[in-house]
Amino acid sequence: MIGLKDIREAAARLHGQVLVTPCVESRTLSQIADCQVFLKFENLQFTASFKERGACNKLAQLSQEERRYGVVAMSAGNHAQGVAYHAQRLGMRAVIVMPRFTPVVKVERTRGFGAEVVLHGDTLEEARGHALELAQARQLTFVHPYDDAAIIAGQGTVALEMLEAVPQLDTLVVAIGGGGLIGGIAAAAKSLKPGIRVIGVQTLRFPNMYNALKHDALPQGGPTIAEGIAVGRPGQLTQQLVEKYVDDIVLVDEGDIEQGIVMLLDIEKTLVEGAGAAPLAAMNKEPERYRGRKVGLVLGGGNIDPMLLAAIIQRGMVRAGRLARLKVCARDVPGSLAKITTVVSEAGGNIDEVHHQRAFTLLAAQNVEIELVVQTRGRAHVEGLLEALRAAGFQAEEE
């Protein structure tokens, strides 16, 4: 079983090869959560993910013959970039097998590091099978994304840095896919500070480790914005570490993760992907679990498709009342729309979209239903806009 000695040796190998990322308090999140919240910014790594720690540690230990033939890995993106980047840096060939659903940004960045990218299958398991076939056919060394002692030890260096920067931490919250990150972190943290709590977070759509540890059989599968932790089954090594060291595993849903992404962007001005926002999502979901504690959240990665990010931001604005859809009923006569827009403008709303609806409505034929999409300052402002429209003689409601 991986121990503190292995993780310290990994830290020595990684010295100067990966970034020692900041671990600092977020005062605003601390106020919101009523605890001290410290963020570990692994999204600031060169490949924007903690994954390059394990990849670098693994590749640094390969023999000369293994380096000559090269490596192969399967990944939804972050492990791929970590392996590709460090293989390129060390002068090795890298072949990366990625599922077909992998975000374009991750595929292109992996190719940008000089790797041969093979898109195969719809799941990580299908990609893994193809990667193993390529490893045998081309004599490549298979670099597993999580179920490998060198990978786990590399990821565990995150905990060494966190506890060196903030020794008073009493709780760590870490996302779980296959379990490499939390396995390494938990092994290191519990060795250095036995009383520390380690909480794992999985998406409700891929609760593989949750099922294994809690002897449950929650269904798995489906699209998720946390594709980095959308893993079908946990690793054998990682499950042993989680069973020994992790205190609990919690589940978060898609909306919880979306909220976490938007909060980190809005409050900390930092960009994380779905898996990277999972720890904050867990804290937001059960704030009483963390109240009064000193909590470290690992922001695991920042590789997110720009189009997906745009959709998440818009949905977040809707949830916060910053973007509202109002339905206004008015007489279909010249000047009605101008009066409505004037009322909204004077009340401080900024109109994004206007739609007239004449045919698909139950209103009288001489009336029109006008749908407005309006930027607002929040829920109270939305109510103020509706009151202003009603005071001007219009029927108005939020949709």
C-alpha positions as CSV (number, residue, x, y, z in Angstrom):
1,M,0.0,0.0,0.0
2,I,1.2,3.5,-0.9
3,G,2.6,5.3,2.1
4,L,4.1,8.7,3.1
5,K,7.6,7.6,2.0
6,D,6.4,6.9,-1.6
7,I,4.7,10.3,-1.7
8,R,7.8,12.2,-0.3
9,E,9.9,10.4,-2.9
10,A,7.5,11.5,-5.6
11,A,7.6,15.1,-4.4
12,A,11.4,15.0,-4.8
13,R,11.1,13.8,-8.4
14,L,8.5,16.4,-9.2
15,H,10.6,19.3,-7.7
16,G,11.0,21.8,-10.5
17,Q,8.9,19.8,-12.9
18,V,5.4,20.8,-11.8
19,L,4.1,23.9,-10.2
20,V,3.7,24.2,-6.4
21,T,0.2,25.7,-6.6
22,P,-1.2,28.2,-4.2
23,C,-3.3,27.1,-1.2
24,V,-4.9,30.2,0.1
25,E,-8.0,31.3,2.0
26,S,-11.1,32.5,0.2
27,R,-12.5,35.2,2.5
28,T,-15.7,35.5,0.7
29,L,-16.4,31.7,0.5
30,S,-15.4,31.5,4.2
31,Q,-18.1,34.1,5.1
32,I,-20.7,32.3,3.0
33,A,-19.9,28.9,4.4
34,D,-19.3,30.0,8.0
35,C,-15.9,28.2,8.1
36,Q,-12.4,28.9,6.9
37,V,-12.2,27.8,3.3
38,F,-8.8,27.3,1.7
39,L,-8.5,26.6,-2.1
40,K,-5.8,24.5,-3.7
41,F,-5.5,25.9,-7.2
42,E,-4.4,22.8,-9.2
43,N,-6.2,24.4,-12.2
44,L,-3.0,26.6,-12.4
45,Q,-0.8,23.7,-13.4
46,F,0.7,24.1,-17.0
47,T,-1.8,21.5,-18.3
48,A,-4.5,23.0,-16.0
49,S,-4.9,19.9,-13.8
50,F,-3.3,17.9,-11.0
51,K,-3.0,14.9,-13.3
52,E,0.4,15.9,-14.5
53,R,1.8,15.2,-11.0
54,G,1.1,11.5,-11.3
55,A,2.0,11.4,-15.0
56,C,5.4,13.0,-14.3
57,N,6.2,10.7,-11.4
58,K,5.3,7.6,-13.5
59,L,7.3,8.6,-16.6
60,A,10.3,9.7,-14.6
61,Q,10.7,6.1,-13.3
62,L,10.6,4.3,-16.7
63,S,13.6,2.4,-17.9
64,Q,15.6,3.4,-21.0
65,E,14.0,0.6,-23.0
66,E,10.5,1.7,-22.0
67,R,11.3,5.3,-22.9
68,R,12.5,4.2,-26.3
69,Y,9.2,2.6,-27.3
70,G,7.0,5.2,-25.6
71,V,3.8,5.2,-23.6
72,V,0.0,4.8,-24.2
73,A,-2.8,6.1,-21.9
74,M,-6.5,6.3,-21.9
75,S,-8.2,9.4,-20.6
76,A,-11.1,11.8,-20.9
77,G,-8.6,14.6,-21.1
78,N,-6.6,15.8,-18.1
79,H,-4.5,12.6,-17.7
80,A,-4.0,12.7,-21.4
81,Q,-2.6,16.2,-21.3
82,G,-0.4,15.3,-18.3
83,V,1.1,12.3,-20.0
84,A,1.4,14.0,-23.4
85,Y,3.2,17.0,-21.9
86,H,5.7,15.2,-19.8
87,A,6.3,12.6,-22.5
88,Q,7.2,15.4,-24.9
89,R,9.3,17.1,-22.2
90,L,11.2,13.8,-21.6
91,G,11.6,13.0,-25.3
92,M,9.1,10.1,-25.4
93,R,6.4,9.1,-27.8
94,A,2.9,9.2,-26.4
95,V,-0.3,7.7,-27.8
96,I,-3.5,8.8,-26.1
97,V,-6.8,6.9,-26.5
98,M,-9.8,9.2,-25.7
99,P,-13.6,8.5,-25.7
100,R,-15.4,10.1,-28.6
101,F,-17.4,12.4,-26.2
102,T,-14.2,14.1,-24.9
103,P,-14.5,17.9,-25.1
104,V,-12.7,19.4,-28.1
105,V,-10.6,21.7,-26.0
106,K,-9.0,18.7,-24.3
107,V,-8.4,16.8,-27.6
108,E,-6.7,19.7,-29.2
109,R,-4.5,20.6,-26.3
110,T,-3.4,16.9,-26.1
111,R,-2.5,17.0,-29.7
112,G,-0.7,20.3,-29.1
113,F,1.7,18.5,-26.8
114,G,2.8,16.2,-29.6
115,A,0.7,13.1,-28.8
116,E,-1.0,10.8,-31.2
117,V,-4.7,11.0,-30.3
118,V,-7.0,8.1,-31.0
119,L,-10.7,8.7,-30.5
120,H,-12.3,5.3,-29.6
121,G,-15.5,4.2,-27.8
122,D,-18.1,6.1,-25.8
123,T,-16.8,5.3,-22.3
124,L,-13.4,5.2,-20.5
125,E,-13.7,1.4,-20.3
126,E,-14.0,1.1,-24.1
127,A,-11.0,3.5,-24.5
128,R,-9.1,1.5,-21.9
129,G,-9.6,-1.8,-23.8
130,H,-8.3,-0.2,-27.0
131,A,-5.3,1.4,-25.2
132,L,-4.3,-2.0,-23.9
133,E,-4.5,-3.5,-27.4
134,L,-2.2,-0.7,-28.7
135,A,0.2,-1.3,-25.8
136,Q,0.6,-4.9,-26.8
137,A,0.8,-4.3,-30.5
138,R,3.3,-1.5,-30.3
139,Q,5.2,-2.4,-27.2
140,L,4.1,0.8,-25.4
141,T,4.0,1.2,-21.7
142,F,0.5,1.6,-20.5
143,V,0.1,4.5,-18.1
144,H,-3.1,4.0,-16.1
145,P,-4.9,7.2,-15.1
146,Y,-5.4,6.2,-11.4
147,D,-4.8,2.5,-10.5
148,D,-1.0,2.7,-10.4
149,A,1.2,3.2,-7.4
150,A,3.4,5.8,-9.1
151,I,0.4,7.8,-10.3
152,I,-1.2,7.7,-6.8
153,A,2.0,8.8,-5.1
154,G,2.4,11.7,-7.5
155,Q,-1.2,12.9,-6.9
156,G,-0.6,12.6,-3.1
157,T,2.0,15.4,-3.3
158,V,-1.0,17.8,-3.3
159,A,-1.6,17.0,0.3
160,L,2.0,17.6,1.3
161,E,1.8,21.1,-0.2
162,M,-1.5,21.8,1.4
163,L,-0.5,20.9,4.9
164,E,2.8,22.7,4.5
165,A,1.0,25.9,3.4
166,V,-1.8,25.6,5.9
167,P,-0.9,23.2,8.8
168,Q,-4.1,23.9,10.7
169,L,-6.4,22.3,8.1
170,D,-8.7,19.8,9.7
171,T,-10.9,18.8,6.7
172,L,-10.0,18.1,3.0
173,V,-12.6,17.8,0.4
174,V,-11.5,16.0,-2.8
175,A,-13.4,14.8,-6.0
176,I,-13.3,11.1,-6.8
177,G,-13.3,9.5,-10.3
178,G,-11.1,6.4,-10.2
179,G,-9.7,7.5,-6.8
180,G,-6.1,8.3,-7.6
181,L,-6.2,11.8,-6.3
182,I,-8.1,11.1,-3.1
183,G,-6.1,7.9,-2.5
184,G,-2.8,9.7,-2.6
185,I,-4.0,12.8,-0.7
186,A,-5.7,10.7,2.1
187,A,-2.6,8.5,2.5
188,A,-0.4,11.5,2.9
189,A,-2.7,13.6,5.0
190,K,-3.6,10.8,7.5
191,S,0.1,10.0,7.9
192,L,1.0,13.6,8.7
193,K,-2.1,14.5,10.6
194,P,-4.1,11.4,11.8
195,G,-7.1,13.4,13.0
196,I,-7.7,15.2,9.8
197,R,-11.0,14.4,8.0
198,V,-11.0,13.5,4.3
199,I,-14.3,13.7,2.4
200,G,-14.7,12.4,-1.1
201,V,-17.1,13.8,-3.6
202,Q,-18.7,12.0,-6.6
203,T,-21.3,13.0,-9.1
204,L,-24.7,11.3,-8.6
205,R,-24.4,10.0,-12.2
206,F,-21.2,8.1,-11.5
207,P,-21.2,6.9,-7.9
208,N,-18.7,4.1,-8.4
209,M,-16.7,4.5,-5.2
210,Y,-19.8,5.4,-3.2
211,N,-21.4,2.2,-4.3
212,A,-18.3,0.1,-3.5
213,L,-17.8,1.5,0.0
214,K,-21.4,1.9,1.1
215,H,-22.5,-1.4,-0.5
216,D,-25.1,0.4,-2.5
217,A,-26.2,-0.1,-6.1
218,L,-27.1,3.4,-7.4
219,P,-27.4,3.4,-11.2
220,Q,-24.5,4.8,-13.2
221,G,-24.2,6.6,-16.5
222,G,-25.6,9.5,-18.5
223,P,-24.2,12.8,-19.6
224,T,-22.4,14.9,-16.9
225,I,-20.5,18.2,-16.9
226,A,-18.0,16.5,-14.5
227,E,-16.7,14.2,-17.2
228,G,-13.3,14.2,-15.5
229,I,-14.8,12.0,-12.7
230,A,-17.2,10.0,-14.9
231,V,-15.5,6.7,-14.2
232,G,-17.3,3.4,-14.5
233,R,-15.4,1.5,-11.7
234,P,-12.9,2.4,-9.1
235,G,-9.3,1.1,-9.1
236,Q,-8.3,-1.8,-6.9
237,L,-5.4,0.1,-5.3
238,T,-7.4,3.3,-4.9
239,Q,-10.3,1.5,-3.3
240,Q,-8.1,0.0,-0.7
241,L,-6.7,3.4,0.1
242,V,-10.2,5.0,0.3
243,E,-11.4,2.2,2.5
244,K,-8.5,2.7,4.9
245,Y,-8.2,6.5,5.0
246,V,-11.3,8.3,3.7
247,D,-13.9,9.3,6.2
248,D,-17.0,9.7,4.0
249,I,-18.1,10.0,0.4
250,V,-20.9,12.4,-0.6
251,L,-22.8,12.8,-3.9
252,V,-23.6,16.0,-5.8
253,D,-25.9,16.6,-8.7
254,E,-25.3,18.5,-12.0
255,G,-27.0,21.7,-10.6
256,D,-24.7,21.7,-7.5
257,I,-21.7,21.4,-9.8
258,E,-22.9,24.2,-12.1
259,Q,-23.4,26.5,-9.1
260,G,-19.8,25.7,-7.9
261,I,-18.3,26.6,-11.3
262,V,-20.2,29.9,-11.4
263,M,-19.3,30.8,-7.8
264,L,-15.6,30.2,-8.3
265,L,-15.7,32.3,-11.5
266,D,-17.7,35.1,-9.9
267,I,-16.0,35.2,-6.5
268,E,-12.5,34.0,-7.1
269,K,-12.2,34.9,-10.7
270,T,-10.8,31.4,-11.3
271,L,-12.0,28.9,-14.0
272,V,-12.6,25.3,-13.1
273,E,-14.2,22.4,-14.9
274,G,-17.0,20.3,-13.5
275,A,-14.8,17.9,-11.6
276,G,-12.8,20.8,-10.2
277,A,-16.0,22.4,-8.8
278,A,-17.3,19.2,-7.1
279,P,-15.7,19.9,-3.7
280,L,-17.3,23.3,-3.5
281,A,-20.6,21.8,-4.6
282,A,-20.4,19.3,-1.7
283,M,-19.7,22.1,0.8
284,N,-22.6,24.2,-0.5
285,K,-24.9,21.2,-0.3
286,E,-24.2,20.3,3.3
287,P,-22.8,23.5,5.0
288,E,-23.5,22.2,8.5
289,R,-20.9,19.4,8.0
290,Y,-18.1,22.1,7.6
291,R,-19.3,24.9,9.9
292,G,-16.5,26.3,12.1
293,R,-13.8,24.1,10.5
294,K,-10.7,24.8,8.5
295,V,-11.5,23.2,5.1
296,G,-9.2,22.6,2.1
297,L,-10.9,22.3,-1.2
298,V,-8.9,20.9,-4.1
299,L,-9.7,22.6,-7.4
300,G,-8.5,19.7,-9.5
301,G,-8.7,21.1,-13.1
302,G,-9.7,24.0,-15.3
303,N,-10.2,22.4,-18.7
304,I,-13.7,23.2,-19.8
305,D,-15.2,23.6,-23.2
306,P,-16.0,27.4,-23.8
307,M,-19.4,26.6,-25.2
308,L,-20.3,24.6,-22.1
309,L,-19.0,27.3,-19.9
310,A,-21.1,29.9,-21.6
311,A,-24.2,27.8,-21.1
312,I,-23.4,27.2,-17.4
313,I,-22.9,30.9,-16.8
314,Q,-26.2,31.7,-18.3
315,R,-28.0,29.0,-16.3
316,G,-26.3,30.3,-13.2
317,M,-27.5,33.8,-13.9
318,V,-31.0,32.5,-14.2
319,R,-30.8,30.6,-10.9
320,A,-29.5,33.7,-9.2
321,G,-32.2,35.9,-10.7
322,R,-29.6,37.9,-12.6
323,L,-31.3,36.9,-15.9
324,A,-35.1,36.7,-15.9
325,R,-37.8,35.9,-18.5
326,L,-40.9,38.1,-18.1
327,K,-44.2,37.7,-19.8
328,V,-46.1,40.9,-20.4
329,C,-49.6,41.1,-21.9
330,A,-50.5,44.3,-23.7
331,R,-52.8,45.8,-26.4
332,D,-51.5,45.2,-29.9
333,V,-51.3,48.9,-30.8
334,P,-48.5,51.2,-31.8
335,G,-46.5,52.4,-28.8
336,S,-47.2,49.5,-26.5
337,L,-43.7,47.9,-26.8
338,A,-42.1,51.3,-26.5
339,K,-43.9,51.9,-23.2
340,I,-43.0,48.5,-21.9
341,T,-39.3,48.9,-22.7
342,T,-39.3,52.4,-21.1
343,V,-40.8,51.1,-17.9
344,V,-38.2,48.3,-17.7
345,S,-35.4,50.8,-18.5
346,E,-36.4,53.3,-15.9
347,A,-36.6,50.4,-13.3
348,G,-33.0,49.5,-14.1
349,G,-33.5,46.4,-16.2
350,N,-31.4,45.7,-19.3
351,I,-33.4,43.9,-22.1
352,D,-31.5,41.1,-23.8
353,E,-34.3,39.7,-26.0
354,V,-37.8,40.6,-27.1
355,H,-40.3,38.1,-28.6
356,H,-43.9,38.9,-29.7
357,Q,-46.4,36.1,-29.5
358,R,-49.7,36.6,-31.4
359,A,-50.7,33.2,-32.8
360,F,-49.8,30.8,-29.9
361,T,-51.7,32.5,-27.1
362,L,-55.2,32.4,-25.5
363,L,-55.4,36.2,-25.3
364,A,-58.0,38.1,-27.3
365,A,-57.1,38.7,-30.9
366,Q,-56.4,42.4,-30.3
367,N,-53.8,41.6,-27.6
368,V,-50.2,40.5,-27.8
369,E,-48.0,38.5,-25.4
370,I,-44.5,39.9,-25.2
371,E,-41.7,37.9,-23.7
372,L,-38.7,39.8,-22.4
373,V,-35.3,38.3,-21.3
374,V,-33.9,40.9,-18.9
375,Q,-30.6,41.3,-17.1
376,T,-31.3,42.2,-13.5
377,R,-29.5,42.8,-10.2
378,G,-31.2,39.7,-8.5
379,R,-34.5,38.3,-7.2
380,A,-35.6,41.5,-5.5
381,H,-34.9,43.5,-8.6
382,V,-37.0,41.1,-10.7
383,E,-40.0,41.7,-8.3
384,G,-39.4,45.4,-8.7
385,L,-39.6,45.2,-12.4
386,L,-42.9,43.2,-12.3
387,E,-44.3,45.8,-9.9
388,A,-43.3,48.7,-12.1
389,L,-44.9,47.0,-15.2
390,R,-48.2,46.3,-13.3
391,A,-48.2,49.8,-12.0
392,A,-48.1,51.0,-15.6
393,G,-51.2,49.0,-16.4
394,F,-49.7,45.8,-17.8
395,Q,-50.3,42.2,-16.8
396,A,-46.8,40.9,-16.0
397,E,-45.4,37.7,-14.5
398,E,-42.1,35.8,-14.4
399,E,-41.9,32.6,-16.5
